[in-house]
Amino acid sequence: MSKITENAIETFCIELLEKQGYEYIYAPDIAPDSDNPQRSSFEEVILSARLSDAVARINPGIPYDAQLEALKEISRIHSPELLTNNETFHRMFTEGVKVSYQKEGSQRGDLVWLVDFKNPENNDFVVANQLTVIENGVNKRPDVVLFVNGLPLVVMELKNAVDENATIKSAYQQLQTYKQVIPSLFTCNGLMIISDGLEAKAGSLSAGLSRFMAWKTADGKEEASHLVSQLETLIKGMLNKATLLDLIRHFVVFEKSKTEDPKTGVVTIETVKKLAAYHQYYAVNRAVESTLRATGHRRGEPKCSPAMVMEDPANYGLPAVKNQPKGDRKGGVVWHTQGSGKSLSMVFYTGKIVLALDNPTILVITDRNDLDDQLFDTFAASTQLLRQEPKQVESREQLKELLQVASGGVIFSTIQKFQPEEGNVFDTLSERENIVVIADEAHRTQYGFKAKTIDDKDAQGNVVGKKVVYGFAKYMRDALPNATYLGFTGTPIESTDTNTPAVFGNYIDVYDIAQAVEDGATVRIYYESRLAKVNL
């Protein structure tokens, strides 16, 4: 039996990536002092020739000088803060680099794309090992670096599982050292990976060790066997070309939060980079696909994978959204247990559906003011992904005004604003079809259609008779008859529940408490009963 070494794990990793279509390069073979240099110096971390070739291939209609200007914009990213540099690059990578040029006597503005998101195979994927980087006289050599069009998007640190001193924690600590002494390597970073050959986890540039998560499926259909190493599953499931680009483009947020020093009054803004976990990634893609089905649109977005076995609603005795007809305006329900990142999943969904549906209006509904504030703050902290500032509605009049806009906008409102002042019919606010209503905690009874009889009271609170009222879902349908409705909930749903599917459709994805605890997405709460002595 051959001995497991770090080199063996590195070779195993490279071979798996080659099977995914990556070109393998032994980094010393392209070093500045090699016979075939692809770097001008050991300080250079971008494979410039590959990047310029890719930019020319992806942007054939952009003049050469404008392409060069876009490449210069990348080289001008020089903030003292690594995360600021990374955020600046991420915007260029996901939104294109803005350029202007003269054409036919007039000045034109355009975008130069660094990567072809529509056709992953039109990009240049390279896996390189033993890449030497020198910065400020410090020499470091990360184990494995993945380049896309010459840009170092993924850094992998590998340890030997057999060596008790070389743990996955030490791999994480090694990456932290790299960030401090060779930060230029991480300006373009999309994600980082740590592994000991068996266990493997991925995380963002700012993530603590506890936020590095395993990727549990290789194909998005079935959870990987425990007999298969996590590293193999992660490489096949997360680092395949299409998933990697989709993940970096649609499933990364730079979340902003403000803190004020109580003594000085100085306000500081803290940025945290967050990366979706596997359950968020697949659930959001299925929710986007279901929304496209419900609206009747198919606009270039690839069809997502079917639900994983563990997350298939049928596994819980629940009807699945896949059986619903096209154009029924019922997007479905995502049930992800509390604490598993449901709010962030809603942000990822909104960011992606805005592009997939060509700038629709998104109306986010909650049933309590405190929930409205919490969810709004989460969205407001992630404006780069949303590409717009969300707005919080204060009145019905403001709601009606915002919905009269032809397209665009992320609007927050409590469901109580859909209560008619009198009668049982709420005024129509908009008949547009490009409106998507997202309801938080969609299982609650107030979202229903059912009528009930209650006391009718006068201004003094005296009962003067009876009146019939309906669930708020009925009033929302009155107000927005052509909107598409999607629900998120973190609460276990009864299989006998007919109200939630009647409003939103069947279930898209299920991620229960048992899965969340196993994955480390939520933590266990231990309860120990005690008898207290009471001396009377």
N, C-alpha and C positions, 0 to 999 in steps of 0.2 A: 504494500500500500504506500503510495507516494505521500511524502510529507506536505502538509498544507502550509504554504508560505504566503507572505504578502505579495510576492511576485506572481504566484500561482493565481491568487485572487484577482490581481490586476489583469493577467492574461485572460482569465475567465470572463471578466467584465468586457474587455476589448472584443473578444470573440462574439459575445452576445450582441454588442453594438454593431459589429460588422454584419451580422445576420439581419439587423434592422436597416441596413443600407448605408451605414456610416463608412467613410473611407478612413483606414487606419494609417496614422503617421507616427513614427518614432521621432519625438520632438528634436533630439540631437541631430537628426538627419536634415532638418530645415533651420537649424540654428544659424546665427550670423556668421559663425566661423566654419560652417559646413561647406561641402561642395555644391549644395543646392539650397542656398539660403532663401527663406521666405519671410525673414524678419531682418530689419536693418540694424537692430541692436537688441541686446538682452533686455533693455528697458521697454521695448515695443511688445505689446501684448495682443495687438490685432494683426491678423494676417492680411496686410493691406492689399496685395495683388488679388487675393481671392475676393475681398470685399468689393474692390472697384470692378472686377469682372462681373460679380453678381448684380451690382447696381446697374451696370450697363445692360445686362440681360433682362432684368426685371422692369427697367424704365426706358424702353427703346424710343419713346416719343419725347424724352427730355434731352435737351442739348447737352453735349459733353461738358461744357463749362459749368452748367448748372449742377450736373452730377458731381463735379469736383468740389463745388461750393458746399454741397450736402456733406461730403466726406470731411471737409474742413470743419463743419459745424460739430461733428463728433469729436474732433481733436481739440476743440475749444472748451470742452467740458472740464473745468479746472476749479471746482469749489474746494475749500478746505475740508468740507464734510463729505465723507464717502457716500452716505445715504442720499444726500442732495444730488451728487453726481449721478448716482444710480437712477434716481427718479427722473432726472433730466433726460438721460439716455433712454429710459423706458418709454417716455412720451414720444421721443423720436422713433423708436423701434415699433411702437404699436400704432402711432398716428401718422407716421411719415415725417420727413424733414422738409420744412417749408423753404422754398426757393423762389426766386423771381428771375426772369430773363426777357430779352427782347425777341419778339417774333412778329414779322410783318409790320414793323414800324411801331408796335405798341408793347407796353410792359405787361407781362403776364405773370401771375402767381400760380404755383403748382406744388405738388408734393412728390418728393423722391422717396421711394420705398426701399428699405434696407433688406426686406425679406418678402417673398411671395407667399402670402397667407392663403390665397385661393388654391394654389397648386404647390403643396409642400415639396414635391419631387423636383421643382424648378429651383431648389435651393441646394447649397453645397454643405453637406454635413460631414464633419471630420471629428474623429476621436484621436487625441494625442496623449501620449504618456511621457512622463519625465520632462516636462516643460520647465526650463530654467528661466526664472525671472529675477532680474537684479534691479533694485530700487533703493536709492540713497545708500549705496554700498552694501546693502543686505541681499544675500543670495538665497533664494528659496526655490523648491522644486515640487509643486503639487503632483499628486499621483496621476490623476486623469483629468483632462480638460476637454469639453465638447465645444467645438466651434460650429457656428452656423453662418455661412457666408463670411468666414474669417473673423467673426465676432465671438469672443469667449463667453458663452451663455451659461455653461454649467461647469462647476468645479466639484470634483469627487475626491474625497479622502478615504483611503482604504486601510484597514488594519487587519491583523491576523487574529481570528477567533480563538486559536489555540494558545496564543500568548496572553497570559493573564494580565500583563501590564499594557497590552495594546487593545484597549476597549473602544467601543463606539463613542464613549464619552471622550476619550483621548483624541479620537478623530475629530470630534466637534471642537475641542480645544485647539487642535492644530489649525483648523480653519480660522478660528478667531485670531491666532497669531498671524496667519497670512493676511487677514484683513488689516491688521495694524502695520505690518512691515512692507507689504507689496499691495497697497490698496488699488493701484491702477488696474490690476487684474480683475477687480470686482466692479469697476464702473459699468461694464456691460452685463453684469451677472443677472441671470434670470432666476436661478435657484442653485442651492448647494445640496450635496448628497454625502452622507456618512455611512460607512458600512464596515463590518468585520468579516464579510464574505457570506454570512448567514443572515444576520439582522441588517436591515438597510432602511434608512429614513431620509426624507427630503424636507428642506425648510427654506425660508427666505433669508435674505441677507441680514435682517435684523432679528431673526427668530432666536429665542433661547432654546436650550437643549430640549426642554419639555414640549416645545412647539414643532419639533421635527417629527414627522409622522410617516408611518409605513404606507405603501401603496398596495392595496390588498387584492388587486385583480390584474391579470395579464391581458385580458381581452374585453373587459367591461361587461362580461356576461356571467361569469362564474367567479366566486371567490377562490383564490389560489389555495392549493393544498398546503398543509403545514409541512409536508415532506419536501416541498420546493423552497429553495432559499428565497428570502425576501429580496435579495439583490437581483436575482433572476426575474422575479415578478415585477419589481420596480422598473427594470430596464425595458422589459417587454411592454408593460402597461403604460408607464409614464414617459419614457424616453423615445418611444416610436415617433417618427417625424411629425405626423399629424397632431398627436396629442400634445407633444412638447410645445409646438407653436400655438396651438389653441389655448393651452394652459397659460403661457406667458402673455398672450394677447388679451384674454378675457377673464382670467382668474387670478389676477394680482391687483391688490389695492395698496396705495400708500395712505394709510389712515392718519388723519391729523387730529390732535387734541390740544386744547389750550390749558395752561396752568398759570395761575397768578400767585406771585409771592406775597403772602399776607403782610409782610413787613415793608417791602419796597414798592409793591404794586406793579412790579415788572411782570409783563405777560410773556411767556415763552410758548412756542409751538413745538410739540414733540411729534415726530413722524415715525410710524411703525409700518414696515412692509409686511403684508400678509399674503399668504399663498393658500389657495383652496386645497382642502383634503380630498381624498379620492371620492368619498361619499357625496361631497358637495359638487365636485366636477361632474360626475355622471348624472346626479339628480337634476342639476341646472340644465345640462344639455338635453335631457329628456323633457324637461319642462318647456324649454324653447321649442323643441320639435312638436310637442303637443299643442303649444300655442299657435304655431304655424298651421297645424292641422285644423284647429278650432276656428281660426280666422279665414281659412281657405287659401292661404298664401303658401307659395314655395319659391323663395327668392335666393337661391344659390347656397343656402346653408346645407351642409351635408347631413344626411339622416343619421341620427345618433344611434348608439348601440341599444339593444333591448335591455331591460332591467336585469341586474345581477340576480342570481337565484336567491341570495339572502335578502335582497331588497325588493323583490318582486311582490307587489300587493297580493297576488294570488297565494303567496306563502302564508299570508295572514287571514285568508278567507275573505279578502276584499276584492271588489271588481276593479279591473285595470282599465286605464284610460285608452289603451291601444285598441279597444273594441268600439270606441265611439266614432261616429261618422264625421267626415270632413265638413267644416263650416258650421258646427253646432254652437259655437260661441262659449263652450265650456272647456277651459284649458286643463282642468283637473286639480288634484290636491297633492301637495308634497307633505308627507308626515315625517318630520325629523325631530327626534326627541329634544327636550329642553337642554340647553347647554352645549349642543353639538354644532353651533354656528349657524343657526337658522336665519338670523338677521343678515349675516354676511352672505349667505346663499341668495337671499332676496336681492342684495346689491349686485352680486354676480349675474343673476338672472336679468335684472333691469339693464345692466350694462350691455349684455349680449342681445337682448330682444330689441333694444333701441336700434341696433345696427341691422338685425335680421328683418325687422318690419319697416325699415325706412323711416325712422324718426316718429314713432307713435307717441301719443300722450299716455303716460303711466300714472294711474291714480291708486295710491296706496291707502288702504282703509284699515283702521284699528277701531276698537270699541271702548277705549279708555284714553283720557288725555295723557296719562303718564306713559302709556305704551306708545302713543303717537309721538311724544317728545323723545323717548328713547330710540325709537326706530328712525325718526327724522335725523337725530344726531349721528346715527350710524351712516346714513346715506350722505349727510352733509360733510362727513369726514372723508368721503370717497369720491369727490367730484371729478377726479381725473378719469376714472373708469367710466363714470356716468356721462362725462363730457358736457355737463350742465349743472347748474345749482338747483337743488330741489326747493320747492316752495311749500310752506305750511299754511293751510287755509284757516282763516279766523272766522269766517262767516259764510252763509249760503250764497250771499251776493258775490263774494270773492270767488267762491267755487264756480259759480255760473260764468263769471267773467273769464276765468282761466280756461274753462272748458270750451269757450267760444273760439279760442285760437285754433287755427286750421290743423296744426300738428305740433309735436314736441312738448316737452315739459314733464317734470316729475313732481306730482302734486300729492300732498299728504292731507288727509281729512279723517275725522272721526265719523263713524257710521251714523251717529245721532243727527248729523246735519241733513240726513235724508228723511227725516220725520216731517210729513206734511203739517203745515200749521192748522189746517182743517180738512176734513174729508179723508178719503182713503186712496187718493191718487196724488202722486208727487209730480210736479211739473217736469216736463222733458227739458233737460239741460243741454243735451247734444245728441244728435242722431248720427254722428260720425262713427265709422267702423274702425278707425285706427286708434281706438282707446282700449287699453288693457287695464282692468281693475285687479289689483292684488290685495287680497284680504288676509290680514294676520290673524292667527288663531281662528281659522275658518270653520272649525267644528262647532262653535258656540251657537246656541239656539236662536240668538237674535238675528242671525243671517238667514233665517228661514222664510218661507212663503206663507205659512199657515196663519189663518185668521183666528182671533180670539175676542171675546166680549169682555169689556172692562167698564168700570164705573165712569160716567161722564160727569165731571165736576165743574162748577162755576168758578169765577175768579176768587171767591172766598173759600173754596175747597169743599163746598157742599155738593153732595151727590144729587144730580138733577135728572139722571136717567142712565141709559146704557149706550155704549158705542162699540163698533167693531174696528179693531186695529189689526194690522198685518205685521209679519216679520220684516226687517229692514231690507231683506233681499228683494222683496216685491217692490219696494219704493226705489231701490237702486235700478231695477229693471225699468221702472217707469221713467226714471231720470236719464238712463243711458241704455236705451233699448237695443243698440247694435254693438255694444262693447263686448269684449271677451273677458271672462272671469276666471281667475286663478287663485287657489287657496293655499296657504301655508299653515301648518299647525304643529305644535310641539307636544300635544296631548294625545295619549292613546285613544283610538277611535273604536267605538263598538261596531261589530260587524252588522248589527241591525240598524245602524244609522242610515236613514234614507234622506234626511234633510240636507246634509252636506253634499252628497252627489247630485241632488236635484238642483242645487245652486251652481256648483262649480264643476260637476262632472266626477268621473271616477278617479282612482288613485294613480299617481304617477310613480311615486317612489316612497319606500318606507325604510327608515333608519331608526331602530328602536333603542331603548336604554341598554339592553344587553350588548348590542353591537358597539354602542358608544363607549361603554365601560371597557370592553375588550380592546378597543382601539386607543384608549386613553383620551378620547375627545371629551369625556366627562369623567368625574371621579366618584368613587363610592362614598356613601355616607353611612357610617357605622353607628348603630343605636344600641345602647346598653341600658337596660332598665335597672333602676336602683330603688330600694325602699329607704325613704328618709325617716330618721328617728325624730319623732315629735314628742317632746316632754311637756305634758299639760299639767 
